[in-house]
Amino acid sequence: MKSLNFTPHFDMSQEQLGNQNEKKGFIKWLKRLGIAGFLFFLIKGLIWLAVLYGGLHVAGC
């Protein structure tokens, strides 16, 4: 009776694995940069709204 071997077999060289890991690292870095950029502009917009509201409040409008 033959035994079945279910282990996957990949023919990837070390160079290909290195490139794949670099891509994952770059994507992870890009996502972090996107989140940081979103938070920066969100906070900046909220500060500007507070400044405008305070300016209108002081001016008596």
Beta strands, then each sheet from edge to edge (+ up, - down):
end
